[in-house]
Amino acid sequence: MLNPVFWIERFAVTIHFVEGVIAAFYAPSRKKLPIQYGTYTFFVGTVGLLELFAKEDD
């Protein structure tokens, strides 16, 4: 009965993992620590990627 819930959970965790890997890969180009930013993005999701790729006003 809970099988669909577990499949949705696995999908969500996998997507968060992929987002974390992408953030860790691109973090050095934005002068951020890869492990720290990858972990942050894993937990917050797409918001972390949006912050990473946001245009900075200097």
C-alpha positions in Angstrom: 0.0 0.0 0.0 2.9 2.4 0.7 4.9 1.4 -2.4 3.9 4.5 -4.4 5.0 6.7 -1.5 8.4 5.0 -1.4 8.9 5.4 -5.1 8.1 9.1 -4.9 10.6 9.5 -2.0 13.4 7.7 -3.9 12.8 9.9 -6.9 12.9 13.1 -4.8 16.1 12.0 -3.0 17.7 11.1 -6.4 16.8 14.5 -7.8 18.2 16.3 -4.8 21.4 14.3 -5.1 21.8 15.3 -8.8 21.2 18.9 -7.9 23.9 18.7 -5.2 26.4 17.2 -7.6 25.7 20.0 -10.1 26.1 22.6 -7.4 29.4 21.1 -6.2 30.6 21.0 -9.8 29.8 24.6 -10.5 30.6 26.1 -7.1 34.3 26.8 -7.7 33.4 29.0 -10.7 31.3 31.1 -8.4 34.1 31.2 -5.7 32.2 28.9 -3.3 33.4 25.7 -1.5 32.2 22.7 -3.5 31.4 20.3 -0.6 29.7 22.9 1.4 27.5 24.2 -1.4 26.8 20.8 -2.7 25.5 19.7 0.7 23.5 22.9 1.1 21.9 22.4 -2.3 21.1 18.7 -1.5 19.1 19.8 1.5 17.3 22.8 0.0 17.0 21.6 -3.6 16.4 23.9 -6.6 16.6 27.0 -4.4 20.3 26.3 -3.9 20.9 26.1 -7.7 18.9 29.3 -8.3 21.1 31.1 -5.7 24.3 29.7 -7.3 23.4 30.8 -10.8 21.8 34.1 -9.8 23.4 37.1 -11.3 25.5 39.0 -8.7 25.3 42.8 -8.6 28.7 44.1 -7.7 
